[in-house]
Amino acid sequence: MDYLAAWMFLALTILLLVGFPVAFTLLGTALVFGLIGLDWGFFNMLPMRIWGIMTNYTLIAVPLFIFMGVMLERSGLASNLLRAMAMVFGRLRGGLAVAVVVVGALLGASTGIVGATVVTMGLLALPTMMDNRYQHELATGTIAASGTLGQIIPPSIVLVLLGDIIGVSVGDLFVGAVIPGLLLVVVYIIYILLFSAWKPEAAPPVLYKPEDDSPGHGKGLALYVLKALVPPLLLMILVLGSIFAGIASPTEAAGVGAAGATLLCVANRKFSMDVLRQVMETTTQLTSMVFIILAGAAAFGLVFRGLGGDVVIREFLVHIPFEKWGVLFTVMLVIFIAGFFLDFIEITFIHIPVLAPVMKSLGFDPVWFAILFAVNLQTSFLTPPFGFALFYLKGVSPPGIETTEIYRGIVPFVILQVVVLGIIIAWPEVATWLPRVMAAR
């Protein structure tokens, strides 16, 4: 009975791996183990927990950011942006891959929805890269990794959820994630350029000809690039600038972003009542999924703590060698391994509420370790066998792309993410310097 919480966690993990729905697995294990180790009266606290989730002002940002991302995906902005960046970087060896990384970062900062970004770039960029004889592993790895940048580059739904669970300002997390997100972009680009120099045949340059229906070069190209860049940059400034300047909360800024995305869709002449209905349906479905999992996680967390699970984990972590740094390494390793089997929402709602209090008790900066969690969670989209970015990309890949090629292509980018994670651990200022500067001003 002393370790009933550990058995509860083990049962949850097995049921999730078997394939049971996350929300009902959380609620079911909480009910069964709560009745075994506690009693019906203990569940009287559950309605108040769920009510607290439903009335949480910060979490209103989740459906608004989802609406913004889905609406931008329907606006046609991504195709214009990708074409413009391909014209700028295409003349370099590996230039198309560099363009994909830049567009992935811009779309991440505009939408924050991994599935939409990976699918969009898979449909638009992958056929072009194959036509230009790009190595399949490099092409697929670049698209999948770039599509996940929205998990760390603000505005990110993961950061909103982490801020609420850990109890830190979402605005501070958005500011703190800027440099790590840009660092990932730079590391990806450096790797692509070095790989292209080492294996020139894997990423040949793309030379646009006058008859290619392109704006050519000079002023025509500059104007075309500006037209493609200005709308997403303007939206980023409206959303992130209002948060960083202290003018608006993340929730208010999310409302501005949703309205701005709708106006961009109108400006691109892609808006219609049918598009609006589809966007609202998708937003409702994704939001409902997040909040029903939140309700299940609230029940699971309530019973887990009632059974003394937090004490069991704390006692286990305390006996890890190398004191708090050993604990940090173990926690990061647990989240990394969990990413092979669970998606980021499951890890966020199941593991983070248990591990975050331990990290706080050891004296780690909550903004810093929240950013560490976010970067680590990003790898869960890329690690087989259940990396969702890999599924998304395989679903839209043209004939000739093998699943094994996608898996091989993602390996270098997972290693690069681990390297960036190590940099943030070795130099915490990467995540904490900008929030301190903004707070001082």
RODO-2510 file (C-alpha; in nm, 4 decimals, decimal comma):
residues 441
     n   res          X          Y          Z
     1     m     0,0000     0,0000     0,0000
     2     d     0,2936     0,2340     0,0616
     3     y     0,3789     0,2125    -0,3082
     4     l     0,0240     0,2128    -0,4427
     5     a     0,0923     0,5444    -0,6201
     6     a     0,3840     0,3839    -0,8067
     7     w     0,1611     0,0939    -0,9162
     8     m    -0,0971     0,3502    -1,0254
     9     f     0,1593     0,5277    -1,2434
    10     l     0,2764     0,1953    -1,3889
    11     a    -0,0826     0,0931    -1,4713
    12     l    -0,1418     0,4283    -1,6431
    13     t     0,1736     0,3896    -1,8549
    14     i     0,0834     0,0346    -1,9642
    15     l    -0,2725     0,1331    -2,0574
    16     l    -0,1487     0,4312    -2,2612
    17     l     0,1040     0,2147    -2,4449
    18     v    -0,1705    -0,0375    -2,5245
    19     g    -0,3641     0,2446    -2,6897
    20     f    -0,6452     0,3430    -2,4539
    21     p    -0,7679     0,7067    -2,4869
    22     v    -0,5651     0,9387    -2,2662
    23     a    -0,8450     1,1268    -2,0900
    24     f    -1,0453     0,8159    -1,9985
    25     t    -0,7309     0,6285    -1,8927
    26     l    -0,6416     0,9110    -1,6547
    27     l    -0,9937     0,9228    -1,5104
    28     g    -1,0278     0,5446    -1,4922
    29     t    -0,6985     0,4752    -1,3136
    30     a    -0,7690     0,7627    -1,0733
    31     l    -1,1121     0,6186    -0,9879
    32     v    -0,9931     0,2577    -0,9423
    33     f    -0,6831     0,3341    -0,7352
    34     g    -0,8653     0,6086    -0,5442
    35     l    -1,1276     0,3571    -0,4321
    36     i    -0,8578     0,1030    -0,3393
    37     g    -0,6403     0,3358    -0,1333
    38     l    -0,8823     0,6113    -0,0309
    39     d    -1,2640     0,6359    -0,0288
    40     w    -1,5529     0,8061    -0,2098
    41     g    -1,5338     1,1121     0,0152
    42     f    -1,1881     1,1945    -0,1173
    43     f    -1,3370     1,2695    -0,4613
    44     n    -1,5432     1,5580    -0,3165
    45     m    -1,2427     1,7804    -0,3950
    46     l    -1,2416     1,6869    -0,7649
    47     p    -1,5276     1,9169    -0,8819
    48     m    -1,3476     2,2207    -0,7383
    49     r    -1,0280     2,1226    -0,9238
    50     i    -1,2123     2,0881    -1,2533
    51     w    -1,3967     2,4151    -1,1919
    52     g    -1,0604     2,5826    -1,1335
    53     i    -0,9420     2,4583    -1,4737
    54     m    -1,2561     2,5734    -1,6547
    55     t    -1,2398     2,9221    -1,5011
    56     n    -0,8632     2,9678    -1,5497
    57     y    -0,8151     3,2955    -1,7381
    58     t    -0,4710     3,1985    -1,8715
    59     l    -0,6019     2,8838    -2,0393
    60     i    -0,8443     3,0898    -2,2512
    61     a    -0,5349     3,1595    -2,4656
    62     v    -0,5312     2,7941    -2,5796
    63     p    -0,8405     2,8018    -2,8085
    64     l    -0,7496     3,1500    -2,9310
    65     f    -0,3973     3,0471    -3,0344
    66     i    -0,5376     2,7307    -3,1961
    67     f    -0,7889     2,9422    -3,3914
    68     m    -0,5080     3,1755    -3,5017
    69     g    -0,2932     2,8860    -3,6232
    70     v    -0,5679     2,7043    -3,8116
    71     m    -0,6903     3,0261    -3,9756
    72     l    -0,3361     3,1163    -4,0875
    73     e    -0,2943     2,7701    -4,2347
    74     r    -0,6078     2,8299    -4,4479
    75     s    -0,4942     3,1788    -4,5539
    76     g    -0,2296     3,0602    -4,8024
    77     l     0,0381     3,2563    -4,6188
    78     a     0,2687     2,9531    -4,5871
    79     s     0,2935     2,8875    -4,9628
    80     n     0,3858     3,2505    -5,0385
    81     l     0,6403     3,2530    -4,7565
    82     l     0,8039     2,9267    -4,8620
    83     r     0,8323     3,0352    -5,2259
    84     a     0,9878     3,3689    -5,1272
    85     m     1,2443     3,2100    -4,8933
    86     a     1,3309     2,9467    -5,1539
    87     m     1,4127     3,2262    -5,3998
    88     v     1,6340     3,4006    -5,1436
    89     f     1,8298     3,0948    -5,0269
    90     g     1,7857     2,8562    -5,3222
    91     r     2,1115     2,9531    -5,4930
    92     l     2,3115     2,8146    -5,1966
    93     r     2,3933     2,4466    -5,1573
    94     g     2,1294     2,3325    -4,9120
    95     g     1,9428     2,6578    -4,9702
    96     l     1,6015     2,4957    -5,0037
    97     a     1,6518     2,3205    -4,6686
    98     v     1,7608     2,6512    -4,5110
    99     a     1,4454     2,8127    -4,6525
   100     v     1,2354     2,5369    -4,4917
   101     v     1,3964     2,6044    -4,1517
   102     v     1,3355     2,9809    -4,1786
   103     v     0,9738     2,9288    -4,2857
   104     g     0,9241     2,6727    -4,0075
   105     a     1,0448     2,9294    -3,7541
   106     l     0,8198     3,2025    -3,8948
   107     l     0,5180     2,9724    -3,9085
   108     g     0,5972     2,8520    -3,5559
   109     a     0,5948     3,2107    -3,4359
   110     s     0,2694     3,2697    -3,6243
   111     t     0,0732     2,9518    -3,5596
   112     g     0,2376     2,7318    -3,2958
   113     i     0,0576     2,4213    -3,4322
   114     v     0,3009     2,1455    -3,5253
   115     g     0,0610     1,9318    -3,7296
   116     a    -0,0448     2,2192    -3,9547
   117     t     0,3149     2,3339    -4,0119
   118     v     0,4548     1,9864    -4,0911
   119     v     0,1677     1,8984    -4,3240
   120     t     0,1819     2,2347    -4,5032
   121     m     0,5576     2,2215    -4,5620
   122     g     0,5410     1,8518    -4,6486
   123     l     0,2894     1,9282    -4,9222
   124     l     0,4678     2,2395    -5,0514
   125     a     0,8399     2,1825    -4,9966
   126     l     0,8998     1,8062    -5,0147
   127     p     0,8003     1,7597    -5,3836
   128     t     1,0194     2,0579    -5,4789
   129     m     1,3166     1,9198    -5,2846
   130     m     1,2722     1,5789    -5,4471
   131     d     1,2496     1,7377    -5,7941
   132     n     1,5829     1,9099    -5,7235
   133     r     1,7458     1,5775    -5,6238
   134     y     1,7741     1,6463    -5,2505
   135     q     1,8739     1,3480    -5,0380
   136     h     1,5496     1,2075    -4,8976
   137     e     1,6828     1,1840    -4,5415
   138     l     1,7945     1,5486    -4,5390
   139     a     1,4680     1,6716    -4,6931
   140     t     1,2349     1,4807    -4,4605
   141     g     1,4448     1,5439    -4,1489
   142     t     1,4562     1,9179    -4,2165
   143     i     1,0805     1,9445    -4,2723
   144     a     0,9875     1,7385    -3,9645
   145     a     1,2323     1,9223    -3,7351
   146     s     1,1413     2,2677    -3,8664
   147     g     0,7726     2,1938    -3,8228
   148     t     0,8224     2,1349    -3,4505
   149     l     0,9846     2,4743    -3,3882
   150     g     0,6409     2,6096    -3,2978
   151     q     0,6654     2,4104    -2,9733
   152     i     0,9405     2,6352    -2,8381
   153     i     0,9155     2,9583    -3,0398
   154     p     0,6402     3,1743    -2,8851
   155     p     0,3460     3,1942    -2,8963
   156     s     0,3490     2,8255    -2,8043
   157     i     0,0576     2,6295    -2,6586
   158     v     0,3088     2,4143    -2,4681
   159     l     0,4439     2,7233    -2,2920
   160     v     0,0901     2,8318    -2,2000
   161     l     0,0200     2,4914    -2,0428
   162     l     0,3600     2,4745    -1,8703
   163     g     0,3150     2,8221    -1,7253
   164     d    -0,0193     2,7245    -1,5763
   165     i     0,1036     2,3899    -1,4363
   166     i     0,4344     2,5180    -1,2947
   167     g     0,2861     2,8455    -1,1725
   168     v     0,5011     3,0970    -1,3609
   169     s     0,4064     3,3868    -1,5862
   170     v     0,3321     3,2784    -1,9433
   171     g     0,4711     3,6140    -2,0579
   172     d     0,8056     3,5348    -1,8875
   173     l     0,8118     3,1951    -2,0595
   174     f     0,7426     3,3557    -2,3981
   175     v     1,0307     3,5990    -2,3446
   176     g     1,2603     3,3272    -2,2111
   177     a     1,1934     3,0980    -2,5072
   178     v     1,2971     3,3528    -2,7726
   179     i     1,6759     3,2950    -2,7539
   180     p     1,6556     2,9117    -2,7210
   181     g     1,4159     2,9034    -3,0170
   182     l     1,6462     3,1184    -3,2311
   183     l     1,9424     2,9065    -3,1158
   184     l     1,7699     2,5949    -3,2490
   185     v     1,7104     2,7688    -3,5832
   186     v     2,0772     2,8716    -3,6083
   187     v     2,2017     2,5237    -3,5139
   188     y     1,9762     2,3619    -3,7759
   189     i     2,1002     2,6020    -4,0470
   190     i     2,4668     2,5478    -3,9552
   191     y     2,4199     2,1711    -3,9717
   192     i     2,2479     2,1910    -4,3121
   193     l     2,5215     2,4138    -4,4596
   194     l     2,8008     2,1921    -4,3230
   195     f     2,6289     1,8749    -4,4439
   196     s     2,5710     2,0303    -4,7877
   197     a     2,9377     2,1285    -4,8109
   198     w     3,0423     1,7753    -4,7109
   199     k     2,7981     1,6043    -4,9501
   200     p     2,7256     1,8516    -5,2337
   201     e     2,5191     1,5981    -5,4255
   202     a     2,2740     1,5694    -5,1304
   203     a     2,1586     1,9324    -5,1543
   204     p     2,2255     2,0959    -5,4917
   205     p     2,1534     2,4659    -5,5498
   206     v     1,8319     2,5719    -5,7236
   207     l     1,8647     2,8288    -5,9994
   208     y     1,5405     3,0002    -6,1000
   209     k     1,5158     3,0840    -6,4677
   210     p     1,3229     3,3808    -6,6114
   211     e     1,0578     3,1448    -6,7545
   212     d     0,9979     2,9855    -6,4114
   213     d     0,7152     3,2313    -6,3329
   214     s     0,9342     3,3907    -6,0681
   215     p     1,0000     3,7592    -5,9984
   216     g     1,3639     3,7067    -6,0988
   217     h     1,6105     3,9135    -5,8969
   218     g     1,6809     4,2655    -5,7850
   219     k     1,3900     4,4950    -5,7011
   220     g     1,1265     4,2500    -5,8252
   221     l     1,2505     3,9743    -5,5951
   222     a     1,2906     4,2143    -5,3015
   223     l     0,9320     4,3358    -5,3426
   224     y     0,8011     3,9787    -5,3684
   225     v     0,9893     3,8755    -5,0519
   226     l     0,8637     4,1811    -4,8640
   227     k     0,5033     4,1058    -4,9580
   228     a     0,5432     3,7506    -4,8295
   229     l     0,7298     3,8477    -4,5096
   230     v     0,5408     4,1538    -4,3905
   231     p     0,2059     3,9864    -4,2992
   232     p     0,3490     3,7166    -4,0645
   233     l     0,6018     3,9600    -3,9163
   234     l     0,3280     4,2150    -3,8524
   235     l     0,1182     3,9502    -3,6781
   236     m     0,4190     3,8441    -3,4662
   237     i     0,4778     4,2052    -3,3630
   238     l     0,1126     4,2516    -3,2696
   239     v     0,0978     3,9328    -3,0626
   240     l     0,4432     3,9025    -2,9068
   241     g     0,5201     4,2746    -2,9016
   242     s     0,2086     4,3500    -2,6973
   243     i     0,3074     4,0777    -2,4455
   244     f     0,6741     4,1789    -2,4214
   245     a     0,5845     4,5473    -2,3852
   246     g     0,3423     4,4684    -2,1044
   247     i     0,0483     4,6132    -2,2976
   248     a    -0,1518     4,2888    -2,3066
   249     s    -0,1638     3,9580    -2,1243
   250     p    -0,1004     3,6384    -2,3280
   251     t    -0,4753     3,5744    -2,3347
   252     e    -0,5531     3,9242    -2,4679
   253     a    -0,2688     3,8962    -2,7201
   254     a    -0,4097     3,5614    -2,8354
   255     g    -0,7390     3,7379    -2,9103
   256     v    -0,5506     3,9967    -3,1154
   257     g    -0,3721     3,7140    -3,2998
   258     a    -0,6980     3,5356    -3,3800
   259     a    -0,8478     3,8568    -3,5187
   260     g    -0,5278     3,9359    -3,7112
   261     a    -0,5163     3,5879    -3,8666
   262     t    -0,8759     3,6299    -3,9825
   263     l    -0,7932     3,9668    -4,1426
   264     l    -0,4921     3,8122    -4,3206
   265     c    -0,7163     3,5374    -4,4567
   266     v    -0,9558     3,8061    -4,5830
   267     a    -0,6677     4,0038    -4,7368
   268     n    -0,5456     3,6920    -4,9232
   269     r    -0,8998     3,6384    -5,0567
   270     k    -0,9212     3,2930    -4,8996
   271     f    -1,1893     3,3774    -4,6434
   272     s    -1,5421     3,2413    -4,6710
   273     m    -1,8124     3,1259    -4,4328
   274     d    -1,7210     2,7666    -4,5166
   275     v    -1,3566     2,8314    -4,4193
   276     l    -1,4695     3,0008    -4,0975
   277     r    -1,6906     2,7035    -4,0105
   278     q    -1,4066     2,4563    -4,0748
   279     v    -1,1637     2,6604    -3,8640
   280     m    -1,4123     2,6848    -3,5773
   281     e    -1,4833     2,3097    -3,5920
   282     t    -1,1118     2,2241    -3,5815
   283     t    -1,0553     2,4715    -3,2969
   284     t    -1,3441     2,3229    -3,0975
   285     q    -1,2177     1,9680    -3,1471
   286     l    -0,8583     2,0464    -3,0456
   287     t    -0,9660     2,2606    -2,7501
   288     s    -1,2070     1,9947    -2,6260
   289     m    -0,9307     1,7346    -2,6466
   290     v    -0,6936     1,9508    -2,4416
   291     f    -0,9481     2,0322    -2,1724
   292     i    -1,0867     1,6797    -2,1290
   293     i    -0,7277     1,5610    -2,0815
   294     l    -0,6821     1,8444    -1,8324
   295     a    -0,9850     1,7216    -1,6376
   296     g    -0,8470     1,3667    -1,6393
   297     a    -0,5051     1,4904    -1,5308
   298     a    -0,6675     1,6828    -1,2431
   299     a    -0,8320     1,3610    -1,1190
   300     f    -0,5108     1,1623    -1,1615
   301     g    -0,3012     1,4259    -0,9840
   302     l    -0,5498     1,4486    -0,6964
   303     v    -0,5435     1,0713    -0,6301
   304     f    -0,1680     1,0424    -0,6956
   305     r    -0,0926     1,3003    -0,4273
   306     g    -0,3582     1,1561    -0,1976
   307     l    -0,1755     0,8225    -0,2139
   308     g     0,1549     0,9940    -0,1331
   309     g     0,2970     0,9644    -0,4839
   310     d     0,4786     1,2967    -0,4644
   311     v     0,6524     1,1786    -0,1453
   312     v     0,7583     0,8506    -0,3102
   313     i     0,9081     1,0330    -0,6081
   314     r     1,0808     1,2893    -0,3887
   315     e     1,2374     1,0152    -0,1754
   316     f     1,3567     0,8357    -0,4889
   317     l     1,5087     1,1497    -0,6415
   318     v     1,6766     1,2544    -0,3169
   319     h     1,8891     0,9378    -0,3203
   320     i     2,0183     0,9974    -0,6736
   321     p     2,3951     1,0712    -0,6765
   322     f     2,5419     1,4125    -0,7688
   323     e     2,2724     1,5941    -0,5686
   324     k     2,0473     1,8322    -0,7609
   325     w     2,2350     1,7968    -1,0909
   326     g     2,1853     1,4216    -1,0780
   327     v     1,8132     1,4858    -1,0210
   328     l     1,8051     1,7271    -1,3154
   329     f     1,9735     1,4723    -1,5434
   330     t     1,7319     1,1996    -1,4314
   331     v     1,4244     1,4203    -1,4834
   332     m     1,5385     1,5259    -1,8315
   333     l     1,6143     1,1633    -1,9201
   334     v     1,2703     1,0478    -1,7991
   335     i     1,0943     1,3110    -2,0138
   336     f     1,3145     1,2313    -2,3148
   337     i     1,2430     0,8571    -2,2924
   338     a     0,8708     0,9215    -2,2317
   339     g     0,8697     1,1171    -2,5597
   340     f     0,9345     0,7939    -2,7497
   341     f     0,5973     0,6586    -2,6380
   342     l     0,3762     0,9538    -2,5350
   343     d     0,2921     1,2851    -2,6994
   344     f     0,3645     1,6250    -2,5469
   345     i     0,0143     1,6757    -2,4018
   346     e     0,0267     1,3460    -2,2135
   347     i     0,3763     1,4187    -2,0784
   348     t     0,2794     1,7749    -1,9849
   349     f    -0,0276     1,6704    -1,7867
   350     i     0,1104     1,3473    -1,6352
   351     h     0,4813     1,3984    -1,5681
   352     i     0,5290     1,7736    -1,5282
   353     p     0,2890     1,8194    -1,2293
   354     v     0,4832     1,5474    -1,0466
   355     l     0,8359     1,6568    -1,1413
   356     a     0,8028     2,0376    -1,1306
   357     p     0,7586     2,0646    -0,7488
   358     v     1,0757     1,8573    -0,7017
   359     m     1,2690     2,0931    -0,9296
   360     k     1,1347     2,3926    -0,7375
   361     s     1,2326     2,2415    -0,4026
   362     l     1,5913     2,2010    -0,5276
   363     g     1,6145     2,5748    -0,5964
   364     f     1,6124     2,5737    -0,9770
   365     d     1,4757     2,8830    -1,1535
   366     p     1,1187     2,7897    -1,2609
   367     v     1,1413     2,9856    -1,5886
   368     w     1,4682     2,8088    -1,6709
   369     f     1,3488     2,4558    -1,6071
   370     a     1,0151     2,5290    -1,7807
   371     i     1,2144     2,6185    -2,0958
   372     l     1,4174     2,2985    -2,0481
   373     f     1,0929     2,1019    -2,0300
   374     a     0,9660     2,2734    -2,3474
   375     v     1,2813     2,1979    -2,5492
   376     n     1,2780     1,8385    -2,4227
   377     l     0,9089     1,7995    -2,5054
   378     q     0,9810     1,9161    -2,8590
   379     t     1,1787     1,5960    -2,9198
   380     s     0,8652     1,3897    -2,8460
   381     f     0,7353     1,4898    -3,1907
   382     l     1,0452     1,3499    -3,3600
   383     t     1,1380     1,0314    -3,1746
   384     p     1,0061     0,7040    -3,3189
   385     p     0,8009     0,4947    -3,2920
   386     f     0,5271     0,7458    -3,1906
   387     g     0,6688     1,0795    -3,3116
   388     f     0,3638     1,2647    -3,4399
   389     a     0,5627     1,4861    -3,6784
   390     l     0,6858     1,1676    -3,8474
   391     f     0,3269     1,0445    -3,8882
   392     y     0,2129     1,3801    -4,0259
   393     l     0,4990     1,3906    -4,2765
   394     k     0,4574     1,0301    -4,3907
   395     g     0,0877     1,0954    -4,4474
   396     v     0,1574     1,3700    -4,7042
   397     s     0,4826     1,2375    -4,8531
   398     p     0,4842     1,1703    -5,2287
   399     p     0,5602     0,8189    -5,3584
   400     g     0,9257     0,7260    -5,3198
   401     i     0,9663     0,8412    -4,9592
   402     e     1,0142     0,5443    -4,7253
   403     t     0,9326     0,5465    -4,3545
   404     t     1,2880     0,4321    -4,2759
   405     e     1,4231     0,7354    -4,4651
   406     i     1,2120     0,9658    -4,2482
   407     y     1,3392     0,7918    -3,9323
   408     r     1,7031     0,8129    -4,0450
   409     g     1,6633     1,1744    -4,1491
   410     i     1,5397     1,2861    -3,8089
   411     v     1,8297     1,1396    -3,6077
   412     p     2,0748     1,4333    -3,6609
   413     f     1,8067     1,6864    -3,5637
   414     v     1,7192     1,5002    -3,2427
   415     i     2,0914     1,5049    -3,1570
   416     l     2,1006     1,8798    -3,2287
   417     q     1,8043     1,9340    -2,9941
   418     v     1,9867     1,7438    -2,7194
   419     v     2,2949     1,9619    -2,7825
   420     v     2,0842     2,2798    -2,7452
   421     l     1,9320     2,1330    -2,4276
   422     g     2,2863     2,0853    -2,2949
   423     i     2,3759     2,4452    -2,3854
   424     i     2,0759     2,5781    -2,1902
   425     i     2,1747     2,3633    -1,8900
   426     a     2,5392     2,4738    -1,9049
   427     w     2,4493     2,8422    -1,9563
   428     p     2,1115     2,9139    -1,7904
   429     e     2,1389     3,2774    -1,9037
   430     v     2,0305     3,1600    -2,2501
   431     a     1,6790     3,1253    -2,1056
   432     t     1,6866     3,3694    -1,8118
   433     w     1,8772     3,6741    -1,9385
   434     l     1,6059     3,8232    -2,1596
   435     p     1,3252     3,7857    -1,8988
   436     r     1,5470     3,9643    -1,6425
   437     v     1,6195     4,2471    -1,8867
   438     m     1,2507     4,2871    -1,9751
   439     a     1,1508     4,2779    -1,6072
   440     a     1,4089     4,5464    -1,5223
   441     r     1,2644     4,7746    -1,7881
***
